Amino acid sequence: MISIEPVAAPGAPLARRNPVAKVVAALVFSFTLLATLDPVAPAIAIAVELAVLPLFGIRYRVLARRAWPLLVSAVGILVTLVLFAADRSGRVLLDAGPVLVTSGVLLTALGLILRVLAVALPGVIVFATTDPTDLADALIQNAKAPARFAIGALAAFRLVPLLGQEWQMISMARRARGVDAGRDPAAKLRLFASTAFALLVGAIRRGTRLAVAMDARGFDAGTPRTVARRQPFTRADAVLIAVAAALAGSALTISILLGTFRPLLG
């Protein structure tokens, strides 16, 4: 089942920080790395992210369970570039008919994989250490987000675990009716597509009913709303954002000093 509940130790120093501060720090740290295509800056960023993980109260094994889709996407990136990369410069490492692997292809794949991991890991860490209700409260109080948007996003976020249960229920119902792909890969792909479409239709219907129910309970009213739990934004939260920006800038600086910096534009 899909889980969205925080898995960090509640007393960890960075897990206690304001949810908006953690989101902003993750965005600043991640998007700064998009300025370069080299593998050095994201590699340094990943090392920093793994080094500060204990400060968020997350075990490395738990992070691996949460971030396994990133590892799958990394393998997909490597296979795609090895098979379809247009630039085959560099020393030839493997020449097996249509498969031509060169040092340039591997360097490009390594840089892209490291960038994907470096950009996505902060988001995984933030949502693994933040309660969704606290995040919605902080968006309203600190980011001045509209209550309709924040509460609606919270409601949608809370429905995410139901997607896994509904997928399993649809699959079991079809299997009970004799709809099974067997060992045919094409049939499995068609069955996957039809199951995904059925899940999408069900999610849209549930979202529509939820929106109508929320409007009926006054969530769309123009009157100011109060909050039950305060989310103070302290000096330590501002320091977290500043440190994230400094660390990202340091990774880019080291890349420039080593001569590996490859700007995304220009």
Secondary structure, DSSP 8 states (H G I E B T S, - for coil): ----S--S-TT-TTTTS-HHHHHHHHHHHHHHGGGB--SHHHHHHHHHHHHSGGGGT--HHHHHHHTHHHHHHHHHHHHHHHHH-S---S-EEEEETTEEEEHHHHHHHHHHHHHHHHHHHHHHHHHHSS-HHHHHHHHHHTS---HHHHHHHHHHHHTHHHHHHHHHHHHHHHHHTT---TT-HHHHHHHHHHHHHHHHHHHHHHHHHHHHHHHHTTTT-SS----SS-----HHHHHHHHHHHHHHHHHHHHHHHHT---BS--
